[in-house]
C-alpha cells in the first residue's frame, strides 16, 4: 500500500501520523472483500489552504471558491461498495472544515476526519449526486464517523489545542 499524507497549509497544524492511521483504517474497513485486506492501495491525502483548494475546484469542476473535499478517482468506475485497490487523491481544506464545524457544532479535526471518510467512500463507488445515492452515502459516512470517534482521538488531529464549539 502506498499512502501519502501531506499538509500544504500552515493555518491548521495536523498530526499527520494520526491522520495516516485514520486513513489506513478507513481503507481497510471499507474494503467489502475481507480477503483483499489490506490490498494495493495508492492514496494521496493532501491538506491544502483555501486558495489552492479554489484553484483545484475551478480547474477540475469549474466551481468558484474553495470547498471542503475534492476526490480524484483514477480507477474504473464501479458500484458501491467497489472492491479492490483504491487509486486516488483527496484534497481537504481545513479552513473550510473550520467554517462548517461552527455551523454543525463539531470541531475542524472532526470535519477533516469526515471529509477523509467521505472521499474514500467516493473512491469505493459511493455517489452523492442525487437524493437516493446521497442518502445511502451519508448513512455510511455517519456510521463510519461514529466508529472513528470510538477508535481514534479525533481532537488530537489538531496539533495545537482548539476551542470546542459544543
C-alpha positions as CSV (number, residue, x, y, z in Angstrom):
1,X,0.0,0.0,0.0
2,X,1.2,3.5,-0.8
3,X,-0.3,6.2,1.4
4,X,0.8,9.8,1.2
5,X,-0.4,12.3,3.8
6,X,0.8,15.8,3.4
7,X,-0.2,19.2,4.7
8,X,0.4,22.0,2.3
9,X,-1.2,24.7,4.5
10,X,0.0,26.3,7.7
11,X,-3.1,27.6,9.4
12,X,-4.3,24.3,10.9
13,X,-1.3,22.2,12.0
14,X,-2.3,18.5,11.8
15,X,-0.9,15.3,13.3
16,X,-0.1,13.6,10.0
17,X,0.7,10.3,11.8
18,X,-2.8,10.1,13.3
19,X,-4.4,11.2,10.0
20,X,-2.4,8.4,8.3
21,X,-3.6,5.8,10.9
22,X,-7.2,7.0,10.3
23,X,-6.8,6.8,6.5
24,X,-5.4,3.2,6.8
25,X,-8.3,2.2,9.0
26,X,-10.9,3.7,6.6
27,X,-9.3,2.0,3.6
28,X,-9.4,-1.3,5.5
29,X,-12.9,-1.1,6.9
30,X,-14.5,0.0,3.6
31,X,-13.0,-3.0,1.7
32,X,-16.0,-5.2,1.0
33,X,-13.9,-8.3,0.2
34,X,-12.2,-9.1,3.5
35,X,-9.8,-11.5,1.7
36,X,-8.3,-8.4,0.0
37,X,-7.5,-6.5,3.2
38,X,-5.0,-4.8,3.0
39,X,-4.7,-4.5,-0.7
40,X,-2.6,-2.5,-3.1
41,X,-4.0,0.9,-2.4
42,X,-2.4,4.1,-3.7
43,X,-3.9,7.1,-2.0
44,X,-2.7,10.7,-1.5
45,X,-4.3,12.8,1.2
46,X,-3.4,16.5,0.8
47,X,-4.5,19.2,3.3
48,X,-4.5,22.5,1.4
49,X,-5.3,26.1,2.0
50,X,-8.4,27.9,0.6
51,X,-6.5,29.5,-2.3
52,X,-5.1,26.2,-3.5
53,X,-8.5,24.5,-3.0
54,X,-10.2,27.2,-5.0
55,X,-7.7,26.7,-7.9
56,X,-8.3,22.9,-7.8
57,X,-12.1,23.4,-7.6
58,X,-12.1,25.7,-10.6
59,X,-9.7,23.8,-12.8
60,X,-11.3,20.4,-12.1
61,X,-15.0,21.2,-11.6
62,X,-15.4,24.8,-12.9
63,X,-16.8,25.8,-9.5
64,X,-15.8,29.1,-7.9
65,X,-14.2,29.3,-4.5
66,X,-12.8,26.7,-2.0
67,X,-14.7,23.6,-1.0
68,X,-14.3,21.1,1.8
69,X,-13.0,18.0,-0.1
70,X,-12.3,17.0,-3.7
71,X,-11.8,13.4,-4.7
72,X,-9.9,12.2,-7.8
73,X,-10.5,8.6,-8.6
74,X,-8.0,7.1,-11.1
75,X,-9.7,3.7,-11.2
76,X,-12.5,2.4,-13.3
77,X,-16.0,3.4,-12.1
78,X,-18.0,0.8,-10.2
79,X,-21.0,0.5,-7.9
80,X,-20.7,0.9,-4.2
81,X,-19.1,-0.7,-2.4
82,X,-16.5,-1.1,-5.1
83,X,-13.9,-3.8,-4.0
84,X,-10.2,-3.9,-4.6
85,X,-7.4,-1.5,-4.6
86,X,-8.0,2.3,-4.5
87,X,-6.1,4.6,-6.7
88,X,-6.8,8.3,-6.0
89,X,-6.1,11.6,-4.3
90,X,-8.1,13.5,-1.7
91,X,-7.7,17.3,-1.3
92,X,-9.1,18.5,2.0
93,X,-9.3,22.2,3.2
94,X,-9.1,22.6,7.0
95,X,-10.1,26.3,6.7
96,X,-13.4,25.2,5.1
97,X,-13.7,22.4,7.7
98,X,-13.4,25.1,10.5
99,X,-16.2,27.1,8.9
100,X,-18.5,24.1,8.7
101,X,-17.6,22.9,12.2
102,X,-19.1,26.1,13.6
103,X,-22.2,25.6,11.5
104,X,-22.6,21.9,12.6
105,X,-21.4,22.2,16.2
106,X,-18.4,20.0,15.7
107,X,-14.6,20.7,15.5
108,X,-12.5,21.2,12.5
109,X,-10.5,18.0,13.2
110,X,-13.8,16.0,13.2
111,X,-14.8,17.7,9.9
112,X,-11.4,16.8,8.4
113,X,-11.9,13.1,9.5
114,X,-15.4,13.2,8.0
115,X,-14.0,14.6,4.7
116,X,-11.4,11.8,4.6
117,X,-14.2,9.2,5.1
118,X,-16.4,10.9,2.5
119,X,-13.5,10.9,0.0
120,X,-12.7,7.3,0.5
121,X,-16.4,6.4,0.1
122,X,-16.3,8.2,-3.3
123,X,-13.3,6.0,-4.2
124,X,-15.4,3.0,-3.2
125,X,-18.1,4.0,-5.7
126,X,-20.5,5.9,-3.4
127,X,-22.1,8.9,-5.1
128,X,-23.9,11.9,-3.7
129,X,-25.3,13.5,-6.9
130,X,-28.9,12.6,-6.4
131,X,-31.1,12.2,-3.3
132,X,-31.2,8.4,-3.2
133,X,-27.5,7.8,-3.6
134,X,-26.7,10.8,-1.3
135,X,-28.9,9.3,1.5
136,X,-27.0,5.9,1.2
137,X,-23.7,7.6,1.2
138,X,-24.5,9.8,4.2
139,X,-25.7,6.9,6.2
140,X,-22.4,5.0,5.6
141,X,-20.4,8.2,6.3
142,X,-22.2,8.7,9.6
143,X,-21.7,5.1,10.6
144,X,-18.0,5.3,9.9
145,X,-17.7,8.6,11.7
146,X,-19.3,7.2,14.8
147,X,-16.9,4.2,14.7
148,X,-13.9,6.5,14.1
149,X,-14.8,8.6,17.1
150,X,-14.7,5.4,19.2
151,X,-11.4,4.3,17.8
152,X,-9.4,7.5,17.4
153,X,-8.8,10.6,19.5
154,X,-10.0,12.9,16.6
155,X,-9.4,16.1,18.7
156,X,-5.7,15.2,18.5
157,X,-5.7,15.6,14.8
158,X,-5.1,19.3,15.7
159,X,-1.5,19.7,16.7
160,X,-2.4,22.7,18.9
161,X,-5.4,22.9,21.3
162,X,-8.6,24.1,19.7
163,X,-11.6,25.7,21.3
164,X,-14.5,23.2,21.3
165,X,-17.7,24.9,20.0
166,X,-20.1,22.4,21.5
